[in-house]
Amino acid sequence: MIFEFSEKTRDYLARIEAFMEELVYPNEKTFYEQVASGEDRWSTPPIMEELKVEARARGLWNLFLPDSEYGAGLTNLEYAPLCEVMGRSLIAPEIFNCNAPDTGNMEVLVRYGSEEQKERWLRPLLDGEIRSAFCMTEPDVASSDATNIQASIERSSAGDEYVVNGRKWWSTGAGNRRCKISIFMGKTDPEGNLPRHEQQSMILVPLDTPGVKIERTLSVFGYDEAPHGHAEISFTDVRVPAENILWDEGKGFAIAQGRLGPGRIHHCMRQIGVAERALELMCERVKNREAFGKPLAEQGVIMEWIADSRMEIEQARLLTLKAAHMMDTVGNKEARSEIAQIKVVAPNATLRVLDRAIQAFGGAGVSADTPLAAFWAESRILRLADGPDEVHRAAVARLELKKEPRVGAAQNRNQ
Ligand SMILES: Cc1cc2nc3c(=O)[nH]c(=O)nc-3n(C[C@H](O)[C@H](O)[C@H](O)COP(=O)(O)OP(=O)(O)OC[C@H]3O[C@@H](n4cnc5c(N)ncnc54)[C@H](O)[C@@H]3O)c2cc1C
C-alpha cells in the first residue's frame, strides 16, 4: 500500500486547508449566531450560502464523488485526507457540498437513478440548491436490522403510482426548509414471498407531497442541530408516480448496502479531522495553563493523554486509508470487513481523544466556548448511526470465522 498523496490530492489539500484557515474557522461563530438570531432557525443562514459560493468558485465542490461526470473524480484514497480536513469543523462539509446525508443520496442517484430522476433531483443537489433526507430507520422496530422495517410501498391498482405509508425517524437534514426530497425505504413485498433481502424497495418521495408530515425534530444530547435537524416523519397514503422507484422493486437492500459503504468511510475520515483538532486544542490549552506550580503540559498524566491520543489517531487514520485503498482496488464488497472495522475504530478513538481534551480544558471543555462538546455529541452519534458498533463487530467476526485456517496453524501442537 502506498499512502503517499497524489499531486492532485496535495493540490486540493493545500487549497482546502487555506480555505479553512481563511474562511471556515473564522466564520464558525457567525454561523451559529445567525442560526440563533435568524427569523427561522430551520433556514440555512446567509453565511453558509456566501461560503458555498466561494468554495464552488475555487473548485472545491462535490469532491466526494468518484464519478468524474458529476464530481471531482477522486478515488477514496485521494479524497480521504480532504474529507479529514473538512471534518475539523462541523460547518465545513456543507460549504464544500460534501455533507451527509446528501453525499450518500447523490451517490444513490448517480448509481441507480434514471435520467429523469437525475435531472429532477441530482442536478439541484449537485448545485447545492436543495437538500435531501434518507428515510430508513423507524421508531417501532429495531432498525439496525433493516429487514425489520415495516413501512409499505404499494403499487396502485391503476399501476401508475405507488402509495407510501409508514413512520420514519432520525431522518437527518429533514428539518431544513430546503430539504425537498427523501429516499424512502419500505416493503414492496409485505407478504414475504421473496427472499428476505428482496422484499424492500427505495423510492423518491418529495417532502411536499400530500400525506408527508414532519412530526417533530429530535434533539441529540439537547442539541437540535438546526438548521438541519433529525426529523420524525409520518407518511400517510402518500402517492408518488411509479417512475419514482429507484432501480427496481426489491432492490432496496442492495441500494442500502451500496450507499452505506462510502457513507461510512466518509464519517470515519471526518472523525479523524475532529480528533486532530481536539488534540491540537488540548495541546495549546495545557501549554498555556498552570496548576500547582507548573504548566498542565508538564503533568505526567496529561502527557500520557497526549501521547495516547496521537497514537490512536495514527492507528485510526492508517486503517481508514487501508479501507479506502481496498475500496478503490478490490471494491466495497471485498473491503467490507475493513469498512466495518473502521466504523467502530474511528468514532471510538475520536471519543477517547475528545474526552481527554474536555478533561484537560476543565469546565470550559463542557461549555459552548470550545467546539469540544458539540464534537463529542456528533462523534457519539456515530457509534449508532449507519449501524451500531455491535452490528459492525458481528460482521467483522463473521468474516473472520469464515476464513480457512492455514494448514500448519490449524494443527494443535500436541497432536
Ligand atoms: C443522530 C442520528 C442520525 C441518524 N440519521 C439517520 C438517517 O439520516 N436516516 C436513517 O434512516 N437513520 C438514521 N439514524 C438511525 C440509525 O442508523 C439507527 O439509530 C441505527 O441503525 C440503530 O437502529 P435503532 O435505533 O433502531 O436501534 P436498534 O436496532 O433498536 O438497536 C439498539 C441496540 O441494540 C444493539 N444491537 C443491535 N443489533 C445487535 C447485534 N447484532 N448484536 C449485538 N447488539 C446489537 C446495539 O447496541 C444497538 O444500539 C440516525 C441516528 C441518529 C442517532
The ligand as a Tripos MOL2 file, in Angstrom:
@<TRIPOS>MOLECULE
LIG
   53    58     1     0     0
SMALL
NO_CHARGES

@<TRIPOS>ATOM
      1 C1        -28.2880   11.4730   15.1700 C.3       1 LIG1
      2 C2        -28.7140   10.3050   14.3340 C.ar      1 LIG1
      3 C3        -28.8360   10.4730   12.9760 C.ar      1 LIG1
      4 C4        -29.3330    9.4360   12.1870 C.ar      1 LIG1
      5 N1        -29.5620    9.6270   10.8330 N.ar      1 LIG1
      6 C5        -30.2610    8.7040   10.1360 C.ar      1 LIG1
      7 C6        -30.7320    8.9890    8.8080 C.ar      1 LIG1
      8 O1        -30.4550   10.0430    8.2290 O.2       1 LIG1
      9 N2        -31.5240    8.0640    8.1950 N.ar      1 LIG1
     10 C7        -31.8490    6.8750    8.7870 C.ar      1 LIG1
     11 O2        -32.5790    6.0990    8.1730 O.2       1 LIG1
     12 N3        -31.4160    6.5850   10.0470 N.ar      1 LIG1
     13 C8        -30.6460    7.4650   10.7320 C.ar      1 LIG1
     14 N4        -30.2410    7.1930   12.0340 N.ar      1 LIG1
     15 C9        -30.6610    5.9650   12.6540 C.3       1 LIG1
     16 C10       -29.5560    4.9810   12.9590 C.3       1 LIG1
     17 O3        -28.9900    4.4860   11.7790 O.3       1 LIG1
     18 C11       -30.1690    3.9120   13.8420 C.3       1 LIG1
     19 O4        -30.4340    4.5120   15.1060 O.3       1 LIG1
     20 C12       -29.2970    2.6950   13.9940 C.3       1 LIG1
     21 O5        -29.2380    1.9780   12.7820 O.3       1 LIG1
     22 C13       -29.8130    1.7630   15.0820 C.3       1 LIG1
     23 O6        -31.1480    1.4330   14.8880 O.3       1 LIG1
     24 P1        -32.1740    1.5970   16.1120 P.3       1 LIG1
     25 O7        -32.0530    2.9670   16.6360 O.co2     1 LIG1
     26 O8        -33.4990    1.1460   15.6590 O.co2     1 LIG1
     27 O9        -31.5860    0.6380   17.2150 O.3       1 LIG1
     28 P2        -31.9650   -0.9030   17.4490 P.3       1 LIG1
     29 O10       -31.9600   -1.6160   16.1410 O.co2     1 LIG1
     30 O11       -33.1770   -0.9600   18.2880 O.co2     1 LIG1
     31 O12       -30.6990   -1.3990   18.2770 O.3       1 LIG1
     32 C14       -30.4950   -0.9910   19.6410 C.3       1 LIG1
     33 C15       -29.1960   -1.5380   20.1240 C.3       1 LIG1
     34 O13       -29.2100   -2.9450   20.1050 O.3       1 LIG1
     35 C16       -27.8860   -3.4170   19.9670 C.3       1 LIG1
     36 N5        -27.8050   -4.3680   18.8490 N.ar      1 LIG1
     37 C17       -28.4480   -4.3080   17.6700 C.ar      1 LIG1
     38 N6        -28.0510   -5.3370   16.8750 N.ar      1 LIG1
     39 C18       -27.1530   -6.0440   17.5650 C.ar      1 LIG1
     40 C19       -26.3610   -7.2000   17.2960 C.ar      1 LIG1
     41 N7        -26.4250   -7.8320   16.1100 N.pl3     1 LIG1
     42 N8        -25.5350   -7.6460   18.2740 N.ar      1 LIG1
     43 C20       -25.4600   -7.0240   19.4780 C.ar      1 LIG1
     44 N9        -26.1550   -5.9270   19.7660 N.ar      1 LIG1
     45 C21       -26.9910   -5.4430   18.8380 C.ar      1 LIG1
     46 C22       -26.9960   -2.2180   19.7090 C.3       1 LIG1
     47 O14       -26.3310   -1.8340   20.8990 O.3       1 LIG1
     48 C23       -27.9820   -1.1640   19.2870 C.3       1 LIG1
     49 O15       -27.5140    0.1590   19.5530 O.3       1 LIG1
     50 C24       -29.6530    8.1960   12.8060 C.ar      1 LIG1
     51 C25       -29.4690    8.0270   14.1910 C.ar      1 LIG1
     52 C26       -29.0100    9.0630   14.9560 C.ar      1 LIG1
     53 C27       -28.8740    8.8560   16.4370 C.3       1 LIG1
@<TRIPOS>BOND
     1     1     2 1
     2     2     3 ar
     3     2    52 ar
     4     3     4 ar
     5     4     5 ar
     6     4    50 ar
     7     5     6 ar
     8     6     7 ar
     9     6    13 1
    10     7     8 2
    11     7     9 ar
    12     9    10 ar
    13    10    11 2
    14    10    12 ar
    15    12    13 ar
    16    13    14 ar
    17    14    15 1
    18    14    50 ar
    19    15    16 1
    20    16    17 1
    21    16    18 1
    22    18    19 1
    23    18    20 1
    24    20    21 1
    25    20    22 1
    26    22    23 1
    27    23    24 1
    28    24    25 2
    29    24    26 1
    30    24    27 1
    31    27    28 1
    32    28    29 2
    33    28    30 1
    34    28    31 1
    35    31    32 1
    36    32    33 1
    37    33    34 1
    38    33    48 1
    39    34    35 1
    40    35    36 1
    41    35    46 1
    42    36    37 ar
    43    36    45 ar
    44    37    38 ar
    45    38    39 ar
    46    39    40 ar
    47    39    45 ar
    48    40    41 1
    49    40    42 ar
    50    42    43 ar
    51    43    44 ar
    52    44    45 ar
    53    46    47 1
    54    46    48 1
    55    48    49 1
    56    50    51 ar
    57    51    52 ar
    58    52    53 1
@<TRIPOS>SUBSTRUCTURE
     1 LIG1         1 GROUP 0 **** ****
